[in-house]
């Protein structure tokens, strides 16, 4: 080394070359302050600088003039002693002052590192990602990212010309986390990570996996979030949430896609606040207890409806910044409505800026495509056997539940996670360690997620979209279950919809599709779903599935809704179904609210509101949803007339409810049905009422029981059954 280099405190030539060529894996070993002999060498890589001074951070006086020791932009100088300093950098006519990122001590504490290394950290969003911070009296942003196999990781962004040479990060070896504090970067800055893989190749720029705010798609950058703490007003709701979501409570869920709920004219420009102004009072008026939002986590492709997310910690920027989403949740709670989020821990898209091959290796996914690639969706599968990946996903779930006060998560595609041979031919899947098809790692992940939620967010619920007969999905882990609170009843949905699609004259041959659901109705805690999946991909709308002329279509759907709202199980209906939207749902267009100018559509909407109110007001319709003792068939074998009758029973003292469904267009007069008690029975819902668009045939609002024994009961009702209608009667 020359005398000049020694005098300036410059490092060895090999170190200089590694820094200026952006291939040094430990920049803190070269840059920043270093003791040399009796002094302190300060080194900085500042490409394009014309001159650099070291100034006192206390009073601004110049401590040293730095020397250019490499034309690429490496500067160095020696101070007589260690002192807080900053750089005064001249670029052309501009002079910029900033502190040295490489003068700050390591950022993450030992306990954080220990928990990250073990995959047990539950505050992923607090320790990783980008956070505005004040360190040693200096304002800036702390960045941290997990990339254990990378040779080098740099923060790049709007603040450093997207130049990966300028801000390489420090590796914390235990958990494989890279970190850096960059002074004077402010919230709102756009950033990504530039990563050199283990083979020395530089990868496409990566968005932050733990970013809490993102650019609006199609842009893919991460954004340093503004620190915010919502002024929550939902203390009363949160205190009572566990009671509101227990199996004995009514749960009527409105499933929706946030970006396409408003009319088409609003689709491209509305915000979380606009949505709240319209949606919250609407659902309150309609009587729904919960809203379920299709994934709001940031996703690059709008056509995935959110089911291919990459921003597992960030609400989509399509509707505004994250605090707007928090205010939406708070307004729902003020209206007495719970918020459930669809959440996708099964798979993620292959976009180059995302999680795929994140540090040059299969980090979040499996290396073997027989385990790590979904051919159905062209997505990668999370490696649930890896501790850090489980911690990342559980950290995401807890982030939404804690940070945004969300009341539950509906886990998408659970069946694809439970079976290693899901949608795979023989020979193209890897058995578990016992040679079986069950995915033991995914099962363990659900157990761990369930326990974490019980510990951190008691009262929040886990709901499974699970389409197989996997046992005990909605039973606690302690009882040998999978740990979910509820499970979608896909069998009920398929059977009952198929029955309704049949012409009434043929329904007698499909009678069992209605009755069979009660064979297993209490084997799980079920949600009855008429979800978005039933109104896409050429399946048409709910009203479009119904047979007959226009009047019969509406009558069929009204009768079906009456059957659904009185059947054991919580309820879920996708947006637009409540007013019988005619066309299939299109995520690029809003709902056809203009249809409410038509009395038939307006009548359907009125019926749904009344069904919700009747469901909530009558304990017999919900308090024993998960108990066989809460349901009793009265008429289950009248296939010739396609009539069904059943009782819903609540706790002692709750008036029983009788439900009678006539799924033919023929009215039935004097149809006798046994009931468990004397007196008047009030007709609380008649789906054939004129106000709903029906023929207004019924029983005058009330009917008295007669001393005529039938169906194993001493008294009975002689009913008029309207055509294609469901009657709901309550004992007085």
Secondary structure, DSSP 8 states (H G I E B T S, - for coil): --HHHHHHT---HHHHHHHHTT--S-GGGTSEEEEETTEEEEEEE-TT-SEEEEEETTT--EEEE-EEEETTTEEEEEESS---EEEEEEETTEEEEEE-GGGS---S-HHHHHHHHHT--S-HHHHSEEEEEEETTEEEEEEEEE-TT-SEEEEEETTTTT-TTT-B-EEETTTTEEEEEEET--TT-EEEEEEE-TTS-B---B--TT-SSB--TT---EE-----------HHHHHHHHHHTSTTS--EEEEE-GGGSS-GGGTTT--HHHHHHHHHHHHHHHT-SEEEES--EE-S-GGGTTSS-SEEEEE-GGG--HHHHHHHHHHHHHTT-EEEEEE--SEE---TTTTTTTTSS-SSB-SSHHHHEETTTTEEEB-TTSHHHHHHHHHHHHIIIIIS---EEEETTHHHHHBTTTT--TTSS---TTS-SB-HHHHHHHHHHHHHHHHHSTT-EEEE---S--TTTTS-GGGTS---SEEE-HHHHHHHHHHHHS-GGGGGGGTHHHHGGGGSTTSS-EEEEE-GGGGSTT---HHHHS-SSHHHHHHHHHHHHHHHHHSSSEEEEETTGGGT--S---TTS---GGGGGSHHHHHHHHHHHHHHHHHHH-GGGTTTTT-GGGEEEEEEEETTTTEEEEEE--STTS--EEEEEE-SSS-EEEEEEEESS-SEEEEEEETT-GGGTS---SSTTEEE-BS--BTTBSEEEEEEE-TTEEEEEEE-
